């Protein structure tokens, strides 16, 4: 009998900002909303919109694919949040029982940062489909990150802060 196994998405990109800058922006929930749009949207269920990712915290969201198709409840357990080691969350969705997400930040000599997403996915027989969607999704997220960071660098810090508050 052939059992379905988990699959792992691994995507990386060079970000035009320091490791410290990327890490500081990562702590803000607004960045999640910006970089996931329009693939998926998250609306906090039991938290305010001003949440900040911290070790030991659990956040619960209503998820919507393409911002309109209900995709159940998405829970994020923050297990590690250390810029020098890794950011690691165990995530669970109504339809995807395993979504373990690791982010690694590697500082580069030129002041840029190598950003790496590693995501273990398990959704039973749907795993291969979720994996294919996740590959596209994480490429999209990283492109949005670069756009936000480049605009902030070109037009100054005030612009970067404003980008985090506006819809891209």
Buried (B, 14 or more C-beta within 10 A) or exposed (E): EEEEEBBEBEBBBBBBBBBEBBBEBBBBBBBBBBBBBEBBBBEBEEBEEEBEBEEEBEBBBBBBBEEEEEBBBBBBBBBEBEBEEBBBBBBBBEBBEBBBBBBBBEBEEEEBBBBBBBBBBBBEEBBEEBBEBBBEBBBBBBEBBBBBBBBBBEEEEEEBEEBBEEEE
